[in-house]
Every structure is written in C-alpha cells, then in structure tokens.
Amino acid sequence: MGNRLKVFCLLFVAILCLLPGDLYAQNRRVVRADKAFELKQYSEAIDLYQRAYNRVRRRDREEAARLVFQIAMCHKYTNNHRAAEAWFNRAIRSNYPDQVARLYMADAMMKNGKYEEALENYQLFLNDHPDDWRALRGIASIELLEELQENPEPYEVEAVRLFNSRNDDYTPAFSDLRANTLIFSSSRDDAVGRDNDPWTGHKHTSFFVSYRDRAGNWSRPALLDDGPINTEYNEGAPAVNATATDIYFTRCVRGADEDMGCRIFRATREGANWINPQEIKLTDDSLVTVGHPAISPDEMTLYFASDMEGSMGPMDIWMVTRSSPGEPFGDPVNVGPPINTPGTEMFPYVREDGTLYFASDGHPGLGGLDIFRSEFTPDGWSEPENLRPPINSSADDFGIVFEPGKESGFFSSNRGRGAIYDIYSFHLPPVEFMISGVVFDDSTKYIVPDATVQLVGADGTLRQVETDREGKYMFGPAMLRENTRYEILVNKSGYFSSRAQQSTIGFDRSQEFVVDLAIAPIPETAIELPEILYDFDSWVLRPQFKDSLNGLVQTMYDNPTIIIELASHTDSRGTEVYNDTLSQRRAQAVVDYLIDQGIDRERLEARGYGKRNPRVIEQTIERDGFVFEEGTVLSEEFINSLQDEAHQEVAHQMNRRTEFRVIGEDYEPPEGEDVPVEQPPELPDRRPPDESEGRPR
C-alpha cells in the first residue's frame, strides 16, 4: 500500500511538472492583464490580453471570448474606434454572452461613420433591452443625422499642422487678454517626464505654448516650463480667467501600480511665468475624479467635470460658486438636466457672454463626443444645441475655445489620424455674394452681347457692367452687401429692358446667385395693350381698367429712353369724323394717365386712328366661344359676313383696342435730371366692381 501511494505521488508530481507550467504562466498573464485593466493601464493590458488569447483560444472558448471582449474594451477606452469595432465584432462571433458587446460595437461604428450598420446593431440590442437609453440615444442620433449634415454651420475647419505632433495634442486655451498666446496639452516627445502613461502608451501630457505675432503667424510650440506647472504627471484642460492672471488646469497622477485620480489646480501669473500651483479642494474622496475647469467671466463660478456622488452618468458637469473672487468656492452642485444625461458630459467652457459649451455623448449627435452649447435663462439652462458639422464629426470633438468677440478659435478632435487627438482651428469666413448670368433674346433664345446690366441696391448703391461676347455678366463680391435687396436691370438698343430681383437677406454664408435675363426685341409693329374698355360714347378711362396700364408704366420706367405712340381704335360703326375724334380722346386719356404716373409727356404721343385700321389676327385665338383664324382681318366686310350677331359683336369689340408703338429710343431727360432706374411710384390697387356700369364700347 505504501509503495502504491508513493508511485501515485510521483506520477502526480510528474503531471504537475509536465502540464500546468504553461497553464500557470497563462493564468499569471491573465491576472496581470486584468490588474492592468483595473488600474486603467490599457496600453499594457492590450498586449497582455492578446498574448494570453493566443494561448487560450483553442483550449477554452469561453475564456477566449472574455479576453476578446477585454481587448475590445481596451481599444474603446484608448479611443481606437476602428480596432474596437473589429474586436467587439470578434467577441460577438465568439459567443460572448453579454449583449453589451453589440451595443459597444454599434457605438464604435457610429464613431467610424458607419451609421447604417450602427442602426442595425442598436435595433438588435434593443430586442433584448427595449428600454436601454444608450441604444435609444444611438438611434435618435442617427435619426437626427440627416438634419445635422444637411444644415451645417458655416464655419471653416482645418487641422493646425504647426500645433500638432505624432502624439496627442488637445484642449487649447488662450492665456492673454488679446488671445495671442495659446496653451495646450501634448504627449509629444518633448513633454516632461521619462515614463509613458500606461493608459495610452504615450508620454504623460505637458503644457506647450505658442505665440502669435503681428502678422497673425503662430510660433512653433515650446514647453511651457519645466515646473511648477508641468510635472512628470499628466497636465491638461487649461482655463484662464478674464484678466489673464490665474490659470486653472487638471493634473492627473497615475503611477505604475495605482491611479491616484485627477484634481484641479490654480496657479497665478508672475510676469511671463505661472507660479505657486495650488489644488482647489473640491472633494475629500480619493476615488473621485475632478477636472476640466472652466471659470466664468466674473470669476464667481467654476465649472468642472466629475464622477462624484450624485452624477447622472459616468461624468457630469458640476459647478461651485463664491461671492467674490478672493473667497474660496462653496460646495459642488450638479448642473443637472438638461445639460447632464446618463451619458458623459465634460470639457466645459464659458464664453464671454456666459454661454456654456461642453462635450457630450449623452445627447444625440454625430458619434462619440459632440460639442454642445446652452444659454442660462430665467428658467434655467436652455436645451443644449449641437454645434453641427463641420465642428462636430463622427469622432470625438471637445475642448472648444473662442477668440474674444470673434467667431473663431480652436478645438480638439481625433477625426483625422486614428486614435490620435489633434488641434483644429475654426473661423466664420466673410459672407460674400456674387450674381452672374446670361442675357439672351426672348424670341430667338440667342445670347445678347454688349448689353448693359445694372445692379441697383435698396441701400442706394448702383453698379453697372456689360455682357461679354458670350452674353455673360457678373457682379463680384465687392459689389454686393449682406441683408440687401437688389434690382437687376438689363438694357440694349433695339430691345425692351428687363428686370429681376435678388436679395441677400437671410443668407448667413457665401452664395453665388445665377440670374439669367431674357430681353424682348422691340417690334416694328404696334403692341396691343391689355383690354381697356370705355363707357358707350365716352373717352373717360374707367377706374377698373386703369390697372391694365400698370404694365406699360413699368415698361416706361424700365426703358427710360424710349418714346412711344399711344394709338386708339374704334369699331367700324359710326362716321369717320366721329370715330377719329373719339379715338383721339381715348388715346389722350391713356397718355394723361401715364403722365399722372410720372412719365414725361415728351415721351408720349397720342394718336386716334378711328376705324381706319381694323385688327389683323396674328395667331388663331378663341374669344367668347368664337374662333378667329390667324391672318383674319376684322374688316367691316368680314364682320358683316358673320351670320351670328353675337359673333359680330365680339369682332367689333376686338377692333376697339389701344396699342402702343416705340417710335424712338433717344429720349434724353432735361438737363439736371438723371435717367431713372428706380421702381415707379406705387400704383393704386383698383378692382372692378361686381356689377357692370353700362355697355362698354
């Protein structure tokens, strides 16, 4: 029995020596990876998890799926969204039991701009978690996406190459009164300290500074100092008060084996240096994170981000207040809704007008962190407004700062180079307008060169250009102003003038308006005016028919050099002498009306033709149910040949007409008067009565 037990023990030891050595090393590697993950040392954890996964994936599928998920989470926390999407997808295919992997994969897809795929996965996640706010937020973001993208803000955005390095550069802040000194955080090689941040794998961040000269050029960034502001730890998210005497910033102390959290410090200016950084005590809990300070213009309120007890999400915007700048701040107060959500809110910034800007992934947006703004009203904070593209993107966008009194500044984003954060500039370009087009013949549709085009502004400005050989004209940006109505008039000898309207009112970004102009050639024959009827045996214009002449009034104003003949005709009934007199008086009545509307009498000639010129039908028309063929002359013989008395009466009525004909284009206003280009005086709005006032003739 003793020998058998001895043999068994030897075999057991042999098994331990042969098999578990690798398993023990594997377990130790997993323990180290889990410990690194717990300490937020994600860069190191990724390497340890991947090495462990390569050993275990064929032995233990359940553990392999867990390791894949952990790798995905490390990429999520280091903002490598492409890698995160791939590893979450692998976790799902490895049957990782928690459906949160699908939710996080959808989040990563959002940040990678794959909105349709993200929507599909949010909906799949909601099948098992119908009330999960994160998926509902994601779907709401995608539903809002089209509106945000189709109505971007008019800012121009550009990565600032001078500021950006191969590593992270972010959270810029102006540190002087004229916004000519910029401080930002960077993990570039020149940062203070020798160790890398185990979270990111890059150096700990330090403050760097750049100066703008009188020509508007920024200097190459240099280290702010070697202390006391910059240390071997992470410094970031600076904020300078309105008088540029105090700087608030975040310092995060992270060692090899522990994360000692982030705290807010304040330093004061002494000449060109910042000295004596002191922690602003906001909590006694060492496990609570506070950071991202933003001081109000009056220095009475300090906003910051924290996960302290009472937060609605992983990080909220909080505030502390005081009654005077020299006093300590009071107890922290959660800003609350509508600013904070169950998601993450951080990186507050207060503009000089008191508007609060912050980054959030809890409000519907384009993906990742978006920048929002909110104004404080008597009813509290207004509903946060998304800054839209191009400032916001599918990636993380945060840390905005404005130049005082301007629509320009800087912000941070990782939209460009994978997981790397860069500094971007933004500015509102000047709003410029152009009007261009082609002038063409309204009848032939051919282009018209050498036409004169005038641009008349409601502000009194007048510009003039000529069409080129291709009939084109253009009024450039220097010729147009914002919030102004314009009349565009085109003139050419042998043509009636034409006009169009264009307004720049309501446009908040540059526009090029295309306004093509058709001009009608002046015919040699007379032009019939809209129907003007008179009472029987009368030459007095009936009020309701004066409106028919308003188009002619406009034509005379649009064509200030033409001279016209006003011709009136009667039907064939009655004597020639009577009809000549009646038609002359009717023609003169039209002339008198035009004179009343401001048309110079020297441009008008009244002529009564009586019944001598019967109308010729230029194209087939139908009138009151009767058809008159093209080329028909409404002579007395033709009318008498008509069998129907009603048909005859319609023909007589068509002969009773008033026409005008251009007989000159060389009118010159009296000396001292300008050729008018403005609108004619407002014409009366007269409408015909409901009942007839007698038989018109």
C-alpha positions in Angstrom: 0.0 0.0 0.0 2.8 2.4 0.9 4.6 1.6 -2.4 1.4 2.2 -4.4 0.8 5.6 -2.7 4.4 6.6 -3.3 4.1 5.7 -7.0 0.8 7.8 -7.2 2.5 10.8 -5.7 5.4 10.6 -8.1 3.0 10.4 -11.0 1.1 13.4 -9.7 4.2 15.5 -9.4 5.2 14.5 -12.9 1.9 15.6 -14.2 2.3 18.9 -12.4 5.7 19.3 -13.9 4.7 18.4 -17.5 1.3 20.1 -17.9 0.5 23.1 -15.6 3.7 25.1 -16.2 2.3 26.7 -19.3 -1.2 26.9 -17.7 0.3 28.6 -14.7 2.1 31.1 -16.8 -1.0 31.7 -18.8 -3.1 32.3 -15.6 -0.5 34.7 -14.4 -0.5 36.6 -17.6 -4.3 36.9 -17.4 -4.2 38.0 -13.8 -1.6 40.7 -14.8 -3.8 41.8 -17.7 -6.9 42.0 -15.5 -4.9 44.0 -12.9 -3.7 46.4 -15.6 -7.2 46.8 -16.9 -8.4 47.6 -13.4 -5.7 50.2 -13.0 -6.7 51.7 -16.4 -3.3 50.7 -17.8 -5.0 49.9 -21.1 -1.9 50.1 -23.3 -0.2 47.4 -21.3 -3.4 45.4 -20.8 -3.9 45.1 -24.6 -0.5 43.4 -25.0 -1.1 41.0 -22.1 -4.6 40.1 -23.2 -3.5 39.4 -26.7 -0.7 37.1 -25.6 -3.0 35.3 -23.3 -5.6 35.0 -26.0 -3.2 33.5 -28.5 -2.5 30.7 -26.0 -6.0 30.0 -24.8 -8.3 30.4 -27.8 -8.2 26.7 -28.7 -8.4 25.4 -25.2 -11.1 27.4 -23.5 -13.5 29.1 -25.9 -15.4 30.8 -23.1 -12.3 32.4 -21.6 -11.1 33.3 -25.1 -14.4 35.2 -25.8 -13.9 37.1 -22.5 -10.3 38.0 -23.4 -11.5 39.2 -26.9 -14.1 41.4 -25.2 -11.5 42.8 -22.8 -9.2 43.7 -25.7 -12.1 45.4 -27.4 -12.8 47.4 -24.2 -9.1 48.5 -24.0 -9.4 49.8 -27.5 -12.6 51.5 -26.6 -11.0 53.3 -23.7 -7.9 54.3 -25.7 -10.2 55.7 -28.4 -9.0 53.4 -31.2 -12.5 53.0 -32.6 -11.6 51.0 -35.7 -9.8 48.4 -33.6 -12.6 48.5 -31.0 -15.2 47.8 -33.7 -13.2 44.8 -35.0 -12.7 43.2 -31.6 -16.3 43.7 -30.4 -17.4 42.0 -33.7 -15.0 39.2 -32.9 -16.4 38.9 -29.4 -19.9 38.6 -30.8 -18.8 35.9 -33.2 -17.1 34.1 -30.3 -20.5 34.0 -28.5 -19.5 36.4 -25.7 -22.6 36.1 -23.5 -23.2 39.8 -22.7 -25.1 41.6 -25.5 -23.4 44.8 -24.4 -20.7 43.8 -26.9 -23.2 44.6 -29.7 -24.1 47.9 -28.1 -20.4 48.9 -27.9 -19.8 47.7 -31.4 -22.6 50.0 -32.6 -21.1 52.9 -30.7 -17.7 52.2 -32.4 -19.5 52.1 -35.8 -21.0 55.4 -35.1 -17.6 56.9 -34.4 -16.3 55.3 -37.6 -19.2 56.9 -39.6 -20.9 53.6 -40.3 -24.4 54.8 -39.4 -26.5 52.2 -41.2 -24.6 49.3 -39.7 -24.7 51.0 -36.3 -28.5 51.4 -36.6 -28.9 47.7 -37.4 -27.0 46.7 -34.3 -28.7 49.2 -32.0 -32.0 47.7 -33.1 -30.8 44.2 -32.5 -29.6 45.2 -29.0 -33.0 46.8 -28.3 -34.7 43.5 -29.0 -33.4 42.2 -25.7 -33.0 45.5 -23.9 -36.0 47.6 -25.1 -35.5 50.4 -22.6 -31.8 50.8 -22.7 -31.1 54.6 -23.0 -27.8 54.1 -24.8 -29.3 52.3 -27.7 -32.3 54.7 -27.8 -29.8 57.6 -27.8 -27.9 56.0 -30.7 -31.0 55.6 -32.8 -32.1 59.1 -32.0 -28.6 60.3 -33.1 -28.9 58.5 -36.4 -32.4 59.9 -37.0 -31.1 63.4 -36.4 -28.1 62.8 -38.6 -29.6 63.8 -41.9 -30.8 67.1 -40.5 -27.4 67.9 -38.9 -25.5 67.1 -42.1 -27.8 68.9 -44.4 -27.7 72.1 -42.3 -24.1 72.5 -41.3 -22.7 75.6 -39.6 -20.9 78.0 -42.0 -17.5 77.6 -40.2 -14.4 76.6 -42.0 -12.3 74.0 -40.1 -8.7 73.0 -40.6 -6.1 70.9 -38.7 -3.4 73.1 -37.4 -0.2 71.4 -38.5 2.1 73.7 -36.6 0.5 72.7 -33.3 0.0 69.0 -34.0 2.6 66.3 -33.4 2.7 62.5 -33.9 1.1 62.1 -30.5 -1.9 63.6 -28.8 -2.4 67.4 -28.8 -5.6 68.8 -27.4 -7.5 71.2 -25.1 -6.2 74.6 -26.2 -6.8 77.8 -24.2 -5.9 81.5 -24.7 -3.7 82.8 -21.9 -3.5 86.5 -22.6 -6.0 89.3 -23.0 -5.6 89.7 -26.8 -5.7 85.9 -27.5 -2.2 85.9 -28.9 -0.9 83.2 -26.6 -2.2 79.7 -26.8 -1.6 76.9 -24.3 -2.5 73.3 -25.0 -1.7 69.8 -23.8 0.5 67.4 -25.7 2.1 64.0 -25.2 4.8 64.7 -27.8 8.4 63.6 -27.2 9.4 67.0 -25.6 6.9 66.5 -22.8 8.2 66.5 -19.2 9.0 63.1 -17.6 10.5 59.9 -18.8 7.7 57.4 -18.3 4.8 56.7 -20.6 1.3 56.8 -19.5 0.2 53.2 -19.1 -3.4 54.2 -20.2 -2.3 55.5 -23.7 1.2 54.2 -24.1 2.3 57.7 -24.9 4.3 60.1 -22.7 2.4 61.9 -19.9 1.0 65.2 -21.2 2.6 68.6 -20.6 1.6 72.1 -21.4 3.1 73.7 -24.5 2.7 77.3 -25.6 2.6 79.2 -28.9 2.7 83.0 -29.6 1.0 84.9 -32.4 2.9 87.8 -34.0 1.5 91.0 -35.5 1.3 89.3 -38.9 -1.0 86.7 -37.4 1.5 83.9 -37.6 1.9 81.4 -34.7 5.3 80.4 -33.4 6.4 76.7 -33.1 5.1 75.3 -29.8 7.6 75.2 -26.9 7.3 73.6 -23.5 5.5 76.0 -21.1 8.0 75.3 -18.3 9.9 72.6 -16.5 7.9 73.2 -13.4 6.0 74.1 -11.3 3.1 73.8 -13.8 4.5 70.9 -15.9 5.4 67.8 -13.9 6.1 64.1 -14.6 2.3 63.5 -14.4 -0.5 64.4 -16.9 -1.4 68.1 -17.1 -4.3 69.2 -19.3 -7.5 71.1 -19.9 -6.3 74.7 -19.0 -8.6 77.6 -18.4 -7.5 81.2 -17.9 -9.6 83.9 -16.2 -10.8 87.0 -18.0 -8.0 89.2 -16.7 -5.3 86.5 -17.6 -3.9 86.5 -14.0 -5.0 83.0 -13.0 -4.8 79.7 -14.8 -6.9 76.6 -13.8 -5.8 73.2 -15.0 -6.1 69.5 -14.4 -3.4 67.3 -13.0 -3.8 63.5 -13.1 -1.4 61.4 -11.0 -1.1 57.9 -12.3 1.7 55.5 -11.0 2.7 52.1 -12.1 0.5 50.3 -9.6 -2.2 52.8 -8.7 -4.3 55.6 -10.2 -4.5 58.5 -7.8 -7.1 60.4 -9.8 -7.3 63.9 -11.2 -7.5 67.2 -9.4 -7.9 70.8 -10.3 -5.1 73.3 -9.6 -4.8 77.0 -9.8 -1.6 79.0 -10.5 -1.0 82.8 -10.7 0.9 84.8 -13.2 4.2 86.5 -12.2 5.4 88.3 -15.3 5.6 85.8 -18.1 5.5 82.8 -15.7 2.9 80.8 -13.8 3.8 80.1 -10.2 2.5 78.6 -7.0 0.0 75.9 -8.3 -2.4 75.0 -5.5 -5.1 72.4 -5.5 -8.7 73.7 -5.4 -10.2 71.3 -2.9 -13.5 70.0 -4.3 -13.7 66.6 -2.7 -12.0 64.5 0.0 -12.8 61.2 -1.7 -9.6 60.0 -3.3 -11.5 57.8 -5.7 -13.4 60.7 -7.2 -12.1 62.4 -10.4 -12.4 66.1 -10.9 -11.0 68.0 -13.8 -11.6 70.2 -16.9 -12.1 73.5 -15.1 -13.9 76.5 -16.8 -14.0 79.8 -14.9 -16.9 82.2 -15.6 -16.1 85.7 -16.9 -16.9 87.3 -13.5 -14.9 84.5 -11.7 -17.8 83.7 -9.4 -18.5 80.3 -10.8 -16.1 77.4 -11.6 -17.5 74.6 -13.8 -15.8 71.3 -13.9 -16.3 67.6 -14.8 -16.6 64.9 -12.2 -17.9 61.5 -11.4 -18.6 62.4 -7.7 -21.6 61.0 -5.9 -24.8 62.5 -7.4 -23.7 62.3 -11.0 -26.2 61.3 -13.6 -23.7 59.5 -15.8 -20.0 58.4 -15.8 -19.0 62.1 -15.8 -21.2 65.2 -15.3 -20.8 68.9 -15.4 -20.6 70.3 -11.9 -20.1 73.8 -10.5 -19.0 75.7 -7.4 -19.7 79.4 -6.7 -18.5 82.2 -4.5 -19.5 85.7 -3.7 -16.2 87.4 -4.5 -13.0 86.4 -6.5 -10.9 86.3 -3.3 -13.1 83.9 -1.4 -12.9 80.1 -1.6 -15.6 78.2 -3.6 -18.6 76.6 -1.9 -19.8 73.1 -2.2 -20.1 71.4 -5.6 -23.5 71.4 -7.2 -24.5 69.2 -10.1 -25.6 71.4 -13.1 -28.3 68.9 -13.7 -30.5 68.5 -16.8 -30.8 69.4 -19.5 -27.0 69.7 -19.5 -26.2 66.3 -17.9 -27.5 63.0 -19.1 -26.9 59.3 -18.3 -24.0 59.6 -20.7 -20.8 61.5 -20.4 -20.5 65.3 -20.2 -17.2 67.0 -19.8 -14.8 69.7 -21.1 -17.0 72.8 -20.1 -16.1 76.2 -21.5 -17.7 79.5 -20.7 -17.7 82.2 -23.4 -17.6 85.9 -22.5 -21.4 86.2 -22.9 -21.9 83.4 -20.4 -22.8 80.7 -23.0 -21.8 77.3 -21.7 -20.1 74.9 -24.2 -19.4 71.3 -23.3 -18.8 67.9 -24.8 -21.3 65.1 -24.5 -22.0 61.6 -25.8 -25.3 61.5 -23.9 -27.2 63.9 -26.2 -28.0 62.9 -29.8 -25.1 63.7 -32.0 -22.9 62.5 -34.8 -21.0 59.9 -32.8 -18.5 60.0 -30.0 -18.3 63.3 -28.1 -20.0 66.2 -29.8 -19.7 69.8 -28.7 -23.0 71.5 -27.5 -23.9 75.0 -26.3 -26.5 76.2 -23.8 -27.5 79.6 -22.5 -28.7 80.4 -19.0 -32.2 81.9 -18.9 -34.5 82.9 -16.1 -36.0 79.4 -16.5 -32.6 77.7 -16.2 -30.3 76.3 -18.9 -31.7 76.1 -22.4 -31.9 72.8 -24.3 -28.3 72.1 -25.5 -27.8 72.8 -29.1 -25.5 70.6 -31.2 -22.8 72.7 -33.0 -23.2 70.6 -36.1 -20.7 69.8 -38.8 -18.0 70.8 -39.6 -17.1 71.4 -35.9 -18.7 68.1 -34.9 -17.9 64.8 -36.6 -18.4 61.1 -36.1 -15.3 61.1 -33.9 -14.7 62.7 -30.6 -14.9 66.5 -30.6 -14.3 68.6 -27.5 -12.3 71.3 -25.8 -13.5 74.4 -27.8 -12.2 77.9 -27.2 -13.2 81.1 -28.9 -11.2 84.3 -29.6 -12.9 87.1 -27.6 -15.6 88.8 -29.6 -15.0 86.6 -32.7 -16.5 83.6 -34.4 -13.1 81.8 -34.5 -10.9 79.7 -32.2 -9.7 76.1 -31.7 -11.0 72.7 -30.6 -9.8 69.1 -30.3 -10.7 66.1 -32.3 -9.5 62.6 -33.3 -11.2 62.7 -36.6 -8.1 62.6 -38.7 -5.4 60.1 -37.7 -6.9 57.0 -36.0 -6.8 57.4 -32.2 -4.6 60.5 -32.2 -6.1 63.8 -31.0 -5.2 66.9 -32.9 -6.0 70.6 -32.6 -8.3 72.1 -35.2 -8.9 75.8 -36.0 -12.3 77.1 -37.0 -13.5 80.5 -38.2 -16.5 82.1 -39.8 -15.4 83.2 -43.2 -16.7 86.5 -44.5 -20.0 86.2 -46.2 -19.6 87.1 -49.9 -22.1 87.2 -52.7 -21.9 87.1 -56.5 -24.6 87.4 -59.1 -23.9 86.1 -62.6 -25.9 85.1 -65.6 -26.6 85.2 -69.3 -28.6 87.8 -71.2 -30.5 86.3 -74.1 -33.1 87.2 -76.8 -36.5 86.2 -75.6 -37.7 85.4 -79.1 -34.7 83.7 -80.7 -33.1 82.5 -77.4 -29.7 83.7 -78.8 -27.2 85.3 -76.4 -27.0 89.1 -76.4 -23.5 90.6 -76.1 -22.8 94.2 -75.2 -25.9 94.6 -73.2 -25.8 97.0 -70.2 -26.7 95.3 -66.8 -27.3 97.5 -63.8 -27.4 96.3 -60.2 -29.5 98.7 -58.1 -29.4 98.2 -54.3 -32.1 99.2 -51.8 -29.2 100.9 -49.9 -28.7 103.3 -52.8 -25.7 101.6 -54.5 -25.6 101.3 -58.3 -23.2 99.1 -60.2 -23.0 98.6 -64.0 -21.3 96.0 -66.2 -21.5 94.9 -69.9 -22.2 91.4 -71.2 -19.3 89.8 -72.9 -19.2 88.1 -76.3 -21.0 85.1 -74.8 -23.7 87.2 -73.3 -22.4 86.7 -69.7 -22.3 89.2 -66.9 -21.1 89.1 -63.3 -21.3 91.3 -60.2 -18.4 90.2 -57.9 -18.2 90.1 -54.0 -17.1 93.7 -53.8 -20.3 94.9 -55.4 -22.8 93.2 -53.1 -23.6 93.5 -49.4 -25.3 91.4 -46.8 -29.0 91.9 -46.0 -29.7 94.0 -49.1 -32.4 93.7 -51.8 -31.3 94.3 -55.4 -32.9 95.1 -58.7 -31.1 93.8 -61.8 -31.9 95.8 -65.0 -30.6 95.0 -68.5 -30.7 97.4 -71.4 -29.8 97.0 -75.1 -30.6 99.2 -78.1 -33.4 97.6 -80.1 -34.7 95.7 -77.0 -37.1 96.4 -74.2 -35.3 96.5 -70.9 -35.9 93.7 -68.4 -35.5 93.4 -64.7 -35.2 90.8 -62.0 -34.8 90.8 -58.2 -32.3 89.2 -55.9 -31.9 89.5 -52.2 -29.1 88.7 -49.8 -31.3 88.9 -46.8 -31.3 85.8 -44.6 -28.2 84.2 -46.1 -25.5 83.5 -43.5 -23.0 82.0 -45.8 -21.4 82.9 -49.2 -23.6 82.4 -52.2 -23.3 82.7 -56.0 -26.7 83.5 -57.4 -27.4 82.7 -61.1 -29.9 85.1 -62.7 -30.4 84.7 -66.4 -32.2 87.6 -68.1 -34.4 87.5 -71.2 -35.0 90.7 -73.2 -37.6 91.1 -75.8 -36.8 92.8 -79.1 -38.8 96.0 -79.8 -41.1 95.1 -82.7 -41.7 97.4 -85.6 -45.5 96.8 -85.4 -47.8 98.1 -82.6 -48.2 96.2 -79.4 -51.8 95.8 -78.2 -52.3 96.7 -74.5 -54.4 94.6 -72.2 -58.1 95.2 -72.8 -59.2 98.7 -71.9 -62.9 99.4 -72.1 -64.8 102.6 -72.0 -68.4 103.5 -71.4 -70.5 103.9 -74.5 -69.7 107.1 -76.4 -67.1 108.0 -73.6 -63.4 108.5 -73.6 -63.0 108.6 -69.8 -60.9 105.7 -68.5 -63.0 103.5 -66.2 -61.1 103.0 -62.9 -61.0 99.2 -63.0 -59.3 99.3 -66.4 -56.5 101.8 -65.3 -54.8 98.8 -63.7 -54.3 97.4 -67.2 -51.9 100.2 -67.9 -49.6 99.5 -65.0 -47.5 97.1 -67.0 -46.9 99.9 -69.6 -46.0 102.3 -66.7 -43.4 99.7 -65.6 -42.1 99.3 -69.1 -41.6 103.1 -69.4 -39.6 103.2 -66.1 -37.6 100.2 -67.2 -36.8 101.8 -70.6 -36.2 105.5 -69.7 -35.0 106.5 -73.2 -37.9 105.2 -75.4 -40.6 107.4 -76.9 -44.0 105.8 -77.7 -47.1 106.4 -79.6 -50.4 105.6 -77.9 -52.9 104.6 -80.6 -56.6 104.1 -80.0 -59.0 102.4 -82.4 -62.8 102.1 -82.7 -65.0 99.6 -84.4 -66.4 100.2 -87.8 -69.8 101.6 -86.7 -70.3 105.4 -86.9 -68.9 108.1 -89.1 -65.1 108.5 -89.7 -65.1 112.0 -88.2 -66.9 110.9 -85.0 -64.7 107.8 -84.6 -61.5 109.8 -85.2 -62.4 112.3 -82.6 -63.5 109.6 -80.1 -60.3 107.5 -80.6 -58.1 110.6 -80.3 -59.7 111.5 -77.0 -59.3 107.9 -75.8 -55.7 107.8 -76.7 -55.1 111.1 -74.9 -56.8 109.7 -71.8 -54.2 106.9 -71.7 -51.4 109.5 -72.2 -52.8 111.6 -69.3 -52.9 108.6 -67.0 -49.2 107.8 -67.8 -48.3 111.4 -67.1 -50.1 111.1 -63.8 -47.8 108.2 -63.0 -44.7 110.2 -63.5 -43.9 109.6 -67.2 -42.6 112.7 -69.0 -45.1 114.0 -71.5 -42.3 114.4 -74.1 -42.1 110.6 -74.3 -45.7 110.2 -75.2 -47.7 110.8 -78.4 -51.5 110.3 -78.6 -52.9 109.2 -81.9 -56.5 108.3 -82.7 -57.0 106.1 -85.8 -60.7 105.8 -85.6 -62.0 102.9 -87.7 -59.3 103.0 -90.4 -57.1 100.2 -89.2 -59.0 97.0 -88.5 -57.3 94.5 -86.4 -55.3 91.7 -88.0 -55.3 88.4 -86.1 -51.7 87.4 -85.7 -52.4 83.9 -84.4 -55.5 81.9 -84.0 -57.4 82.8 -80.9 -60.8 81.9 -79.3 -62.9 84.7 -77.8 -66.2 84.0 -76.0 -66.6 80.7 -77.8 -65.8 82.0 -81.3 -62.6 81.1 -83.1 -60.7 83.7 -85.2 -58.1 82.2 -87.6 -54.6 83.6 -88.0 -54.4 86.2 -90.7 -58.0 87.2 -90.5 -58.6 91.0 -91.0 -61.5 92.2 -88.9 -62.8 94.5 -91.6 -66.4 95.7 -91.8 -66.9 93.4 -94.8 -65.7 90.4 -92.8 -67.8 91.2 -89.7 -70.9 91.7 -91.8 -70.3 88.3 -93.3 -70.6 86.6 -89.9 -74.1 85.0 -89.5 -74.3 85.2 -85.7 -75.0 88.6 -84.2 -73.1 87.7 -81.1 -70.1 86.7 -83.2 -70.2 90.1 -84.9 -70.3 91.9 -81.6 -67.2 90.0 -80.4 -65.4 91.0 -83.6 -66.4 94.7 -83.1 -65.2 94.6 -79.5 -61.8 93.2 -80.7 -61.4 96.1 -83.0 -61.9 98.5 -80.1 -58.4 98.5 -78.8 -55.5 100.6 -77.6 -51.9 99.9 -78.8 -48.5 101.4 -78.3 -45.6 101.5 -80.6 -42.0 102.5 -80.0 -41.2 105.5 -82.3 -37.8 106.5 -80.7 -35.1 105.3 -78.4 -33.2 108.6 -78.0 -35.1 110.4 -75.2 -32.8 112.4 -73.0 -34.1 113.8 -69.7 -33.9 117.5 -69.2 -30.6 118.8 -68.0 -30.0 118.1 -64.3 -32.3 115.1 -64.2 -30.9 111.5 -64.1 -32.3 108.7 -66.1 -34.5 106.9 -63.5 -33.6 103.3 -62.6 -35.7 103.0 -59.5 -39.2 101.4 -59.2 -42.1 103.6 -60.3 -44.3 105.0 -57.6 -46.7 102.6 -56.0 -49.7 102.2 -58.2 -53.3 102.2 -56.9 -54.9 98.8 -56.4 -58.3 99.2 -58.1 -60.5 96.2 -58.6 -63.6 96.0 -60.9 -67.0 96.4 -59.3 -69.2 93.4 -59.0 -71.8 94.8 -61.5 -71.4 96.3 -64.9 -71.5 100.1 -65.2 -73.0 100.2 -68.7 -72.3 98.8 -72.2 -68.6 99.4 -73.0 -67.6 100.4 -76.4 
